[in-house]
């Protein structure tokens, strides 16, 4: 598609206001996980937890979150982003506040499990909403914004939580996050709707969104059971799912363990480790938007074949990703941060591409189901296995070396599946009903 041929709507662009809303939702969804990671040393002290047990605190959230990924997809396709996200946000906000008052290990685990269930709709909802609101030539930037919001939550949340813990304690930090969530839920409740029903959108913008390839939220919804069979037997689905998981394992390992890594390996205090953690995530956020979003859309608008653009960025980004292993070869925390920053920047550029590919290969009416499959695998291996296995390895060896090496192996597997299994980026074929 030539950029000169695109007729953009004049005046207010409601779709970008929706994008901002989705980005904020993802930031707040991840604030909870960032807070747990930053507060991990304090939680270990308060509840007398070993590295294996704090790993269980991380992973039990992800057990629930991952368990809900497959059912949440059909729920979003059937009932829409509007209601499912509203309810999930309202409940997870209350659970975050309740976490501040927890006492005892059992309640700690129970609240994390329930929070994982109610948080599960965030990424599939953002992916489905982006497909409904944005044509293909804008979807790279829109996808990169909500994906990079997860990284940027570490930039905002890590130092904020560290300051709150240092001066007021970890319980105050969770109360603050919960209150912010409640306030945003009210805003989301009042403003979000689908393009055809939104009160602020112009008819010209609705026509533009539909003309250039956005999905319709009114498509007939495929029944989940036969659609699962079609998707799970598709080579393309396995290619993007395991490919994305290659990124997700390293992402989740660093999301949950990076503050502890700096504190344990370099004996830094809480504030210093949080600042060292924030820098790689800031660079990752910029990389995701600049490369996975702006550059991708620009190359496609200039006439380059989308498949070639997507795969070139994936191969380049994931290859650069292996640089994070350099953090194991230095005794300097700043140099370690640099290696991790370069690696995170590489893999973060590929993440928006993964969401775009999942959207492009999904059959009509099954966009959220496809996204939930990708997110299920991502969180099964990254959220659950990476979180728990890393805690076990650190307990047994006193080091993060083997955990980082395992992440590199999974990253290599993801690169292989993207390169040799995915094939052409075309819609998965289904029989006509």
Helices and strands as residue ranges (DSSP letters): G 3-5, H 14-47, H 51-99, H 105-119, H 121-133, H 136-168, H 170-191, G 195-197, H 203-211, H 224-232, H 235-266, H 270-289, I 290-295, H 296-301, H 306-321, G 322-329, H 333-361, H 367-378, I 379-386, H 387-397, H 401-416, I 417-421
